[in-house]
Amino acid sequence: MIRFCNHCGSSVSFYVPPGDSLPRHVCDACGHIHYENPRLVVGCVAEWEGRILLCRRAIEPRHGFWTLPAGFMENGESTAQGAGRETYEEAGAKVIIDAPFAMVSVPHINQVHLFYRGRLATPDYSAGEESLEVDLFAPEAIPWPELAFRTVELCLRRYLADRQRERFGFHESELPPL
Amino acid sequence: MIRFCNHCGSSVSFYVPPGDSLPRHVCDACGHIHYENPRLVVGCVAEWEGRILLCRRAIEPRHGFWTLPAGFMENGESTAQGAGRETYEEAGAKVIIDAPFAMVSVPHINQVHLFYRGRLATPDYSAGEESLEVDLFAPEAIPWPELAFRTVELCLRRYLADRQRERFGFHESELPPL
Protein backbone atom coordinates (compact mmCIF):
# COMPACT_ATOMS: atom_id res chain seq x y z
CA MET A 1 0.00 0.00 0.00
CA ILE A 2 1.40 3.39 -1.04
CA ARG A 3 1.02 6.06 1.68
CA PHE A 4 4.02 8.33 1.00
CA CYS A 5 5.76 9.69 -2.08
CA ASN A 6 9.00 7.81 -2.80
CA HIS A 7 10.48 10.93 -4.40
CA CYS A 8 9.89 13.55 -1.69
CA GLY A 9 8.39 11.68 1.30
CA SER A 10 5.13 13.70 1.39
CA SER A 11 1.68 12.15 1.67
CA VAL A 12 -0.18 10.91 -1.40
CA SER A 13 -3.82 11.01 -2.50
CA PHE A 14 -5.62 8.42 -4.60
CA TYR A 15 -7.44 9.87 -7.63
CA VAL A 16 -7.57 9.82 -11.44
CA PRO A 17 -4.84 12.19 -12.70
CA PRO A 18 -5.78 14.53 -15.59
CA GLY A 19 -5.62 12.66 -18.92
CA ASP A 20 -5.57 9.28 -17.19
CA SER A 21 -8.41 6.76 -16.85
CA LEU A 22 -7.56 5.00 -13.58
CA PRO A 23 -6.95 6.25 -10.03
CA ARG A 24 -3.28 6.44 -8.99
CA HIS A 25 -1.40 7.44 -5.86
CA VAL A 26 -0.36 11.04 -6.60
CA CYS A 27 1.99 13.04 -4.36
CA ASP A 28 0.26 15.97 -2.63
CA ALA A 29 3.50 17.99 -2.71
CA CYS A 30 5.53 17.21 -5.85
CA GLY A 31 2.79 15.63 -8.00
CA HIS A 32 4.76 12.44 -8.70
CA ILE A 33 2.43 9.67 -9.92
CA HIS A 34 3.11 6.19 -8.50
CA TYR A 35 2.07 3.71 -11.17
CA GLU A 36 1.56 0.10 -10.18
CA ASN A 37 1.73 -2.56 -12.88
CA PRO A 38 1.63 -6.34 -13.12
CA ARG A 39 4.84 -8.27 -12.55
CA LEU A 40 6.29 -10.92 -14.82
CA VAL A 41 7.25 -14.26 -13.29
CA VAL A 42 9.66 -16.09 -15.60
CA GLY A 43 10.56 -19.76 -15.36
CA CYS A 44 11.49 -22.89 -17.22
CA VAL A 45 10.49 -26.48 -17.97
CA ALA A 46 13.97 -27.97 -18.16
CA GLU A 47 14.54 -31.56 -19.29
CA TRP A 48 17.38 -34.02 -18.88
CA GLU A 49 16.97 -37.34 -20.70
CA GLY A 50 13.18 -37.09 -20.68
CA ARG A 51 12.88 -36.10 -17.01
CA ILE A 52 11.76 -32.67 -15.79
CA LEU A 53 13.48 -30.50 -13.21
CA LEU A 54 11.36 -29.52 -10.18
CA CYS A 55 12.21 -27.69 -6.95
CA ARG A 56 10.62 -28.14 -3.52
CA ARG A 57 10.01 -24.70 -2.06
CA ALA A 58 11.90 -23.61 1.06
CA ILE A 59 9.93 -20.35 1.26
CA GLU A 60 6.35 -19.15 1.56
CA PRO A 61 3.95 -19.18 -0.13
CA ARG A 62 3.56 -22.94 -0.54
CA HIS A 63 6.56 -23.99 1.55
CA GLY A 64 7.30 -27.70 0.97
CA PHE A 65 5.44 -27.93 -2.34
CA TRP A 66 7.02 -28.63 -5.73
CA THR A 67 7.39 -26.04 -8.45
CA LEU A 68 9.10 -25.31 -11.73
CA PRO A 69 12.09 -23.01 -11.20
CA ALA A 70 10.65 -19.49 -11.66
CA GLY A 71 10.65 -16.05 -10.10
CA PHE A 72 10.18 -12.33 -10.63
CA MET A 73 11.89 -10.94 -13.71
CA GLU A 74 14.51 -8.32 -12.78
CA ASN A 75 15.27 -4.96 -14.38
CA GLY A 76 18.01 -5.11 -17.00
CA GLU A 77 17.41 -8.65 -18.19
CA SER A 78 15.40 -10.28 -20.99
CA THR A 79 12.60 -12.73 -20.25
CA ALA A 80 14.82 -15.63 -21.41
CA GLN A 81 17.74 -14.45 -19.27
CA GLY A 82 15.42 -14.22 -16.28
CA ALA A 83 14.19 -17.78 -16.81
CA GLY A 84 17.78 -19.04 -17.03
CA ARG A 85 18.83 -17.06 -13.96
CA GLU A 86 15.96 -18.37 -11.84
CA THR A 87 16.75 -21.94 -12.89
CA TYR A 88 20.34 -21.43 -11.80
CA GLU A 89 19.44 -19.69 -8.52
CA GLU A 90 16.74 -22.12 -7.40
CA ALA A 91 18.01 -25.38 -8.87
CA GLY A 92 21.76 -24.83 -9.38
CA ALA A 93 21.25 -25.95 -12.98
CA LYS A 94 22.53 -24.44 -16.22
CA VAL A 95 19.77 -24.54 -18.79
CA ILE A 96 19.78 -24.10 -22.55
CA ILE A 97 16.62 -22.12 -23.29
CA ASP A 98 14.81 -23.37 -26.41
CA ALA A 99 11.58 -21.35 -26.80
CA PRO A 100 8.74 -19.65 -24.95
CA PHE A 101 6.14 -22.27 -24.10
CA ALA A 102 3.32 -20.95 -21.91
CA MET A 103 2.10 -17.53 -20.78
CA VAL A 104 -0.58 -17.34 -18.10
CA SER A 105 -2.16 -14.09 -16.96
CA VAL A 106 -3.18 -14.16 -13.29
CA PRO A 107 -5.10 -10.86 -13.04
CA HIS A 108 -6.32 -11.26 -9.46
CA ILE A 109 -2.74 -11.18 -8.17
CA ASN A 110 -1.40 -8.78 -10.84
CA GLN A 111 1.02 -11.27 -12.34
CA VAL A 112 1.86 -12.82 -15.70
CA HIS A 113 3.65 -16.18 -15.57
CA LEU A 114 5.87 -16.96 -18.55
CA PHE A 115 7.48 -20.38 -18.90
CA TYR A 116 10.14 -21.38 -21.40
CA ARG A 117 11.10 -24.90 -22.39
CA GLY A 118 14.73 -25.89 -22.32
CA ARG A 119 17.31 -28.57 -21.62
CA LEU A 120 19.88 -28.94 -18.87
CA ALA A 121 23.37 -28.37 -20.23
CA THR A 122 24.70 -31.01 -17.80
CA PRO A 123 22.96 -33.33 -15.30
CA ASP A 124 24.15 -31.15 -12.41
CA TYR A 125 21.70 -29.52 -10.03
CA SER A 126 21.46 -28.62 -6.37
CA ALA A 127 19.02 -26.85 -4.07
CA GLY A 128 19.47 -23.07 -3.97
CA GLU A 129 18.57 -20.90 -0.96
CA GLU A 130 14.87 -20.94 -1.84
CA SER A 131 14.65 -24.71 -2.39
CA LEU A 132 14.54 -27.63 0.07
CA GLU A 133 15.46 -30.12 -2.65
CA VAL A 134 15.69 -30.37 -6.42
CA ASP A 135 15.08 -33.45 -8.54
CA LEU A 136 14.35 -34.76 -12.03
CA PHE A 137 10.93 -36.38 -12.52
CA ALA A 138 9.74 -38.76 -15.22
CA PRO A 139 6.23 -37.75 -16.40
CA GLU A 140 4.60 -40.60 -14.47
CA ALA A 141 6.41 -39.57 -11.27
CA ILE A 142 5.37 -35.92 -11.19
CA PRO A 143 3.85 -35.20 -7.74
CA TRP A 144 0.64 -33.58 -9.04
CA PRO A 145 -1.11 -33.17 -5.67
CA GLU A 146 2.03 -31.58 -4.23
CA LEU A 147 2.54 -28.91 -6.90
CA ALA A 148 2.81 -25.39 -5.49
CA PHE A 149 0.87 -23.33 -8.04
CA ARG A 150 -1.96 -23.78 -10.54
CA THR A 151 0.08 -22.11 -13.28
CA VAL A 152 2.82 -24.72 -12.78
CA GLU A 153 0.31 -27.57 -13.09
CA LEU A 154 -1.27 -26.00 -16.18
CA CYS A 155 2.14 -25.54 -17.80
CA LEU A 156 3.30 -29.08 -17.03
CA ARG A 157 0.08 -30.69 -18.33
CA ARG A 158 0.34 -28.76 -21.60
CA TYR A 159 4.02 -29.57 -21.85
CA LEU A 160 3.49 -33.32 -21.49
CA ALA A 161 0.58 -33.26 -23.96
CA ASP A 162 2.70 -31.40 -26.54
CA ARG A 163 5.64 -33.72 -25.94
CA GLN A 164 3.43 -36.75 -26.54
CA ARG A 165 2.29 -35.42 -29.91
CA GLU A 166 5.89 -34.38 -30.68
CA ARG A 167 4.97 -30.80 -31.46
CA PHE A 168 5.45 -27.90 -29.06
CA GLY A 169 3.28 -24.80 -29.38
CA PHE A 170 3.04 -21.55 -27.49
CA HIS A 171 0.12 -21.59 -25.08
CA GLU A 172 -1.59 -18.49 -23.74
CA SER A 173 -4.29 -18.48 -21.11
CA GLU A 174 -5.80 -16.65 -18.18
CA LEU A 175 -6.22 -18.12 -14.72
CA PRO A 176 -9.41 -17.07 -12.89
CA PRO A 177 -9.54 -16.76 -9.08
CA LEU A 178 -10.34 -20.03 -7.26
CA MET B 1 14.41 7.22 -8.21
CA ILE B 2 13.33 5.93 -4.79
CA ARG B 3 14.42 8.19 -1.91
CA PHE B 4 11.67 7.61 0.66
CA CYS B 5 9.69 4.63 1.90
CA ASN B 6 6.19 4.56 0.40
CA HIS B 7 4.88 2.75 3.52
CA CYS B 8 6.18 5.00 6.31
CA GLY B 9 7.84 8.01 4.61
CA SER B 10 11.30 7.43 6.14
CA SER B 11 14.55 7.49 4.18
CA VAL B 12 15.78 4.38 2.33
CA SER B 13 19.21 2.84 1.81
CA PHE B 14 20.35 0.88 -1.23
CA TYR B 15 21.89 -2.53 -0.41
CA VAL B 16 21.49 -6.27 -0.90
CA PRO B 17 18.91 -7.50 1.66
CA PRO B 18 19.71 -10.75 3.51
CA GLY B 19 18.88 -13.76 1.29
CA ASP B 20 18.65 -11.60 -1.84
CA SER B 21 21.16 -11.31 -4.67
CA LEU B 22 20.57 -7.75 -5.90
CA PRO B 23 20.64 -4.34 -4.18
CA ARG B 24 17.20 -2.89 -3.35
CA HIS B 25 15.91 0.29 -1.75
CA VAL B 26 15.22 -0.77 1.84
CA CYS B 27 13.50 1.46 4.40
CA ASP B 28 15.79 2.54 7.24
CA ALA B 29 12.86 2.60 9.69
CA CYS B 30 10.31 -0.12 8.83
CA GLY B 31 12.51 -2.37 6.64
CA HIS B 32 10.09 -2.39 3.71
CA ILE B 33 11.85 -3.53 0.51
CA HIS B 34 10.96 -1.57 -2.65
CA TYR B 35 11.29 -4.00 -5.54
CA GLU B 36 11.48 -2.59 -9.06
CA ASN B 37 10.60 -4.87 -11.95
CA PRO B 38 10.18 -4.62 -15.73
CA ARG B 39 6.87 -3.40 -17.10
CA LEU B 40 4.79 -5.09 -19.75
CA VAL B 41 3.65 -3.02 -22.72
CA VAL B 42 0.73 -4.75 -24.46
CA GLY B 43 -0.57 -3.90 -27.91
CA CYS B 44 -2.14 -5.19 -31.06
CA VAL B 45 -1.70 -5.58 -34.82
CA ALA B 46 -5.34 -5.13 -35.82
CA GLU B 47 -6.50 -5.69 -39.41
CA TRP B 48 -9.52 -4.60 -41.38
CA GLU B 49 -9.78 -6.00 -44.92
CA GLY B 50 -6.04 -6.46 -45.20
CA ARG B 51 -5.11 -3.05 -43.84
CA ILE B 52 -3.41 -2.45 -40.47
CA LEU B 53 -4.46 0.01 -37.79
CA LEU B 54 -1.84 2.60 -36.79
CA CYS B 55 -1.99 5.64 -34.47
CA ARG B 56 0.00 8.86 -34.75
CA ARG B 57 1.22 9.79 -31.30
CA ALA B 58 -0.07 12.94 -29.60
CA ILE B 59 2.31 12.46 -26.65
CA GLU B 60 6.01 12.15 -25.95
CA PRO B 61 8.13 10.18 -26.49
CA ARG B 62 7.99 10.25 -30.30
CA HIS B 63 5.21 12.80 -30.67
CA GLY B 64 3.94 12.83 -34.27
CA PHE B 65 5.27 9.37 -35.14
CA TRP B 66 3.16 6.32 -35.99
CA THR B 67 2.73 3.34 -33.71
CA LEU B 68 0.68 0.23 -33.14
CA PRO B 69 -1.90 0.81 -30.39
CA ALA B 70 -0.09 -0.28 -27.20
CA GLY B 71 0.54 0.78 -23.63
CA PHE B 72 1.39 -0.31 -20.11
CA MET B 73 -0.54 -3.30 -18.86
CA GLU B 74 -2.68 -2.42 -15.81
CA ASN B 75 -3.22 -4.35 -12.58
CA GLY B 76 -6.30 -6.57 -12.64
CA GLU B 77 -6.32 -7.36 -16.35
CA SER B 78 -4.94 -10.13 -18.55
CA THR B 79 -2.38 -9.42 -21.28
CA ALA B 80 -5.08 -9.89 -23.95
CA GLN B 81 -7.50 -7.59 -22.13
CA GLY B 82 -4.78 -4.96 -21.89
CA ALA B 83 -4.09 -5.15 -25.63
CA GLY B 84 -7.80 -4.74 -26.38
CA ARG B 85 -8.16 -1.87 -23.91
CA GLU B 86 -5.22 0.04 -25.36
CA THR B 87 -6.58 -0.41 -28.90
CA TYR B 88 -9.87 1.03 -27.75
CA GLU B 89 -8.31 3.91 -25.79
CA GLU B 90 -5.81 5.01 -28.42
CA ALA B 91 -7.67 4.16 -31.63
CA GLY B 92 -11.35 4.04 -30.62
CA ALA B 93 -11.50 0.59 -32.20
CA LYS B 94 -13.02 -2.63 -30.92
CA VAL B 95 -10.68 -5.49 -31.70
CA ILE B 96 -11.15 -9.26 -31.71
CA ILE B 97 -7.92 -10.65 -30.29
CA ASP B 98 -6.74 -13.76 -32.14
CA ALA B 99 -3.38 -14.81 -30.66
CA PRO B 100 -0.12 -13.57 -29.17
CA PHE B 101 2.22 -12.71 -32.02
CA ALA B 102 5.47 -11.07 -30.86
CA MET B 103 7.25 -10.58 -27.53
CA VAL B 104 10.28 -8.31 -27.42
CA SER B 105 12.40 -7.82 -24.31
CA VAL B 106 13.91 -4.33 -24.09
CA PRO B 107 16.25 -4.77 -21.09
CA HIS B 108 17.91 -1.34 -21.25
CA ILE B 109 14.56 0.35 -20.51
CA ASN B 110 13.18 -2.44 -18.28
CA GLN B 111 10.27 -3.27 -20.55
CA VAL B 112 8.77 -6.26 -22.35
CA HIS B 113 6.62 -5.45 -25.39
CA LEU B 114 3.93 -8.00 -26.18
CA PHE B 115 1.88 -7.69 -29.37
CA TYR B 116 -1.22 -9.68 -30.27
CA ARG B 117 -2.73 -10.08 -33.70
CA GLY B 118 -6.42 -9.40 -34.15
CA ARG B 119 -9.18 -8.03 -36.35
CA LEU B 120 -11.36 -4.96 -36.02
CA ALA B 121 -14.90 -5.94 -35.12
CA THR B 122 -16.20 -3.05 -37.24
CA PRO B 123 -14.41 -0.50 -39.49
CA ASP B 124 -14.91 2.20 -36.84
CA TYR B 125 -11.97 4.01 -35.31
CA SER B 126 -11.12 7.47 -34.03
CA ALA B 127 -8.18 9.19 -32.38
CA GLY B 128 -8.13 8.83 -28.58
CA GLU B 129 -6.56 11.40 -26.24
CA GLU B 130 -3.05 10.08 -26.89
CA SER B 131 -3.39 10.02 -30.69
CA LEU B 132 -3.29 12.83 -33.30
CA GLU B 133 -4.89 10.60 -35.92
CA VAL B 134 -5.66 6.95 -36.57
CA ASP B 135 -5.74 5.20 -39.94
CA LEU B 136 -5.68 1.85 -41.72
CA PHE B 137 -2.60 1.17 -43.86
CA ALA B 138 -2.11 -1.31 -46.68
CA PRO B 139 1.29 -3.04 -46.33
CA GLU B 140 2.83 -0.96 -49.15
CA ALA B 141 1.61 2.27 -47.49
CA ILE B 142 3.11 1.73 -44.02
CA PRO B 143 5.17 4.84 -43.14
CA TRP B 144 8.33 2.95 -42.14
CA PRO B 145 10.59 6.00 -41.59
CA GLU B 146 7.91 7.58 -39.43
CA LEU B 147 7.37 4.67 -37.04
CA ALA B 148 7.74 5.60 -33.39
CA PHE B 149 9.56 2.59 -31.94
CA ARG B 150 11.91 -0.17 -33.07
CA THR B 151 9.74 -2.84 -31.45
CA VAL B 152 6.79 -1.65 -33.58
CA GLU B 153 8.84 -1.89 -36.78
CA LEU B 154 10.16 -5.33 -35.81
CA CYS B 155 6.65 -6.57 -35.06
CA LEU B 156 5.17 -5.17 -38.29
CA ARG B 157 7.94 -6.64 -40.48
CA ARG B 158 7.48 -10.09 -38.94
CA TYR B 159 3.73 -9.76 -39.23
CA LEU B 160 3.83 -8.96 -42.96
CA ALA B 161 6.35 -11.76 -43.59
CA ASP B 162 4.15 -14.27 -41.79
CA ARG B 163 1.06 -13.02 -43.58
CA GLN B 164 2.76 -13.47 -46.94
CA ARG B 165 3.58 -17.10 -46.19
CA GLU B 166 0.09 -17.55 -44.74
CA ARG B 167 1.32 -18.92 -41.45
CA PHE B 168 1.52 -16.90 -38.25
CA GLY B 169 4.00 -17.91 -35.57
CA PHE B 170 4.90 -16.50 -32.15
CA HIS B 171 8.10 -14.49 -32.31
CA GLU B 172 10.33 -13.82 -29.35
CA SER B 173 13.34 -11.57 -29.42
CA GLU B 174 15.48 -9.12 -27.48
CA LEU B 175 16.20 -5.58 -28.58
CA PRO B 176 19.73 -4.31 -27.78
CA PRO B 177 20.42 -0.63 -27.06
CA LEU B 178 21.05 1.51 -30.20
Contacts between the chains, C-beta under 8 A, distances in Angstrom:
chain1	res1	chain2	res2	distance
A	1	B	7	7.0
A	2	B	6	4.6
A	2	B	7	7.9
A	3	B	6	6.5
A	3	B	7	6.1
A	3	B	8	7.4
A	3	B	9	7.2
A	4	B	4	5.9
A	4	B	5	6.5
A	4	B	6	5.3
A	4	B	7	7.2
A	4	B	8	6.9
A	4	B	9	3.7
A	5	B	4	6.5
A	5	B	6	7.3
A	6	B	2	4.6
A	6	B	3	6.5
A	6	B	4	5.3
A	6	B	5	7.3
A	6	B	6	4.8
A	6	B	12	7.9
A	6	B	25	7.9
A	6	B	34	6.8
A	7	B	1	7.0
A	7	B	2	7.9
A	7	B	3	6.1
A	7	B	4	7.2
A	8	B	3	7.4
A	8	B	4	6.9
A	9	B	3	7.2
A	9	B	4	3.7
A	9	B	9	4.9
A	9	B	10	7.9
A	9	B	11	7.8
A	10	B	9	7.9
A	11	B	9	7.8
A	12	B	6	7.9
A	19	B	129	6.2
A	21	B	89	6.9
A	22	B	74	6.4
A	25	B	6	7.9
A	34	B	6	6.8
A	35	B	72	7.1
A	36	B	75	5.7
A	37	B	39	4.9
A	37	B	40	6.9
A	37	B	72	5.7
A	37	B	73	6.0
A	37	B	74	6.8
A	37	B	75	6.6
A	38	B	40	6.2
A	38	B	73	5.3
A	38	B	74	7.6
A	38	B	75	5.9
A	38	B	77	7.9
A	39	B	37	5.0
A	40	B	37	7.0
A	40	B	38	6.2
A	40	B	40	6.3
A	40	B	112	6.4
A	72	B	35	7.1
A	72	B	37	5.7
A	73	B	37	6.0
A	73	B	38	5.3
A	73	B	112	7.6
A	74	B	22	6.4
A	74	B	37	6.8
A	74	B	38	7.6
A	75	B	36	5.7
A	75	B	37	6.6
A	75	B	38	5.9
A	75	B	107	7.9
A	75	B	110	4.3
A	76	B	107	5.3
A	76	B	108	7.6
A	76	B	110	6.7
A	77	B	38	7.9
A	77	B	105	7.7
A	77	B	107	5.6
A	78	B	105	3.5
A	78	B	107	5.4
A	78	B	174	4.3
A	79	B	103	7.0
A	79	B	105	5.2
A	79	B	112	6.0
A	79	B	172	7.5
A	80	B	105	7.3
A	80	B	172	7.4
A	80	B	174	7.2
A	81	B	105	7.9
A	81	B	107	7.6
A	89	B	21	6.9
A	99	B	172	7.2
A	100	B	103	6.7
A	100	B	170	6.8
A	100	B	172	5.1
A	103	B	79	6.9
A	103	B	100	6.7
A	105	B	77	7.7
A	105	B	78	3.5
A	105	B	79	5.1
A	105	B	80	7.3
A	105	B	81	7.9
A	107	B	75	7.9
A	107	B	76	5.3
A	107	B	77	5.6
A	107	B	78	5.4
A	107	B	81	7.6
A	108	B	76	7.5
A	110	B	75	4.3
A	110	B	76	6.7
A	112	B	40	6.4
A	112	B	73	7.6
A	112	B	79	5.9
A	129	B	19	6.1
A	170	B	100	6.8
A	170	B	170	4.1
A	172	B	79	7.5
A	172	B	80	7.3
A	172	B	99	7.1
A	172	B	100	5.1
A	174	B	78	4.3
A	174	B	80	7.2
